[in-house]
């Protein structure tokens, strides 16, 4: 069976972690942005919907990254769920 050399596997893991971290940062930014927009006297629904679509996409990517990491990983990131 083909095995990935340890150095290459370590590099891939580091790259994966960097991407996951960036996705988490995006989720935090979008969550904050949506909350701020919703609190305005006249919220711009088009912008909010656009940000919500982006947030949903990032949450899907994060879920994909967590797949196979165990149930604990999902619980850790439930803070990103936001109400409509």
Number of C-alpha atoms within 10 A of each C-alpha: 3 4 6 9 8 9 9 10 12 12 11 12 12 12 12 13 13 12 15 19 13 14 20 18 13 16 21 14 14 21 19 13 16 20 15 12 16 15 10 9 7 8 13 11 11 9 13 18 13 12 18 18 13 15 23 15 14 20 20 13 16 20 16 12 16 16 12 9 11 9 10 9 14 14 9 9 14 10 10 14 12 12 6 8
